[in-house]
């Protein structure tokens, strides 16, 4: 299971603050991958320690390891779409 799948699979296991972090990452995984912990925390409206706890809860050793796993999720060709696809959307 890649990091994006882990984030999607655990919403009930996350605290409300950690859910904010998850939402921010799922909304823009590329931006999260290039963000600092301070930037991600500010964008999600949480503290830096909350982001670090979020990373540990998902099995990462810290924020740098989390970003590496997130990058691997994006590079492996995961069929990740950051917004809903509607039937009437064009190619």
N, C-alpha and C positions, 0 to 999 in steps of 0.2 A: 504494500500500500504506500503510495507516495504521499508527500507532505500535504498537498492540496486535498487529497482524499481523506487524510487523517483529520484535517480541519473541518471538513464537511460532516464527517461521521460522528463528531463528538460535541455537538452544541449543548446537549443537556449536561455533560460532564464539566462544562466550563462555567466559571463565575460570570456574573453580569459584565464585569469589567473585561474579562478575557473574551467574552462574546463580542464586545466592541472591537477588540483587536482582530478577532477572527473575521468579523464583517469588513473591516478596513482592508485586510489582506485579500479576502475573496473578491472584493470589489475591484482591486487593482493589484494583482499579484506581481506584475512587473515592477511597479513603483515600489512596492514593499521590499522587493528583492534588492533594490538599489538605495533604500532608505537607511539612515542611521537609526539606532534604537530611540534616540530623542525625537527624531522626526516622525517615526511611526507612532510613538506614544502620544505626541501632540496631535497628530491627525486623528487618532482614535479617541482622544479625550481621556486618556488614562496616564498613569505614572510609568516611568521607565521600569521599576521593579515588577509592575504588572505584566509588561511585555516579556520580561525575563522569565517570570513564573509561567506564562503562557507557553513559551518555548520549551521549558522543562516538562510541562504537562504533556506535550506532544512528543516527548522522547528525545529532544535535542539537548546537547550539552550546554547550550547558551545561545545567545542571539546570532553570533557568527556561524555556528553550526546549523542553526535553523535556516539562515539565509542560504547556506550551501545546499541544504536539502530542498529548499523551495526552488532554487535555481535548477537543481537536478530534475525536479518534478516538471518544470516548464520545458526543459531541454529534451526530455525523453519522449516528446511528442504526445504528451497527454492530450486527449481531446477536451481541453479546458476552454470553456466559453464563460466569460465574466459577466454576461448578461443573458437574459432569457431570449431564446430564439422563437419567433412566432412563425406560424405557417405562412403568413403573407409576406415575410421578409424576402428580399431578393438575394441572389447569390453575392 
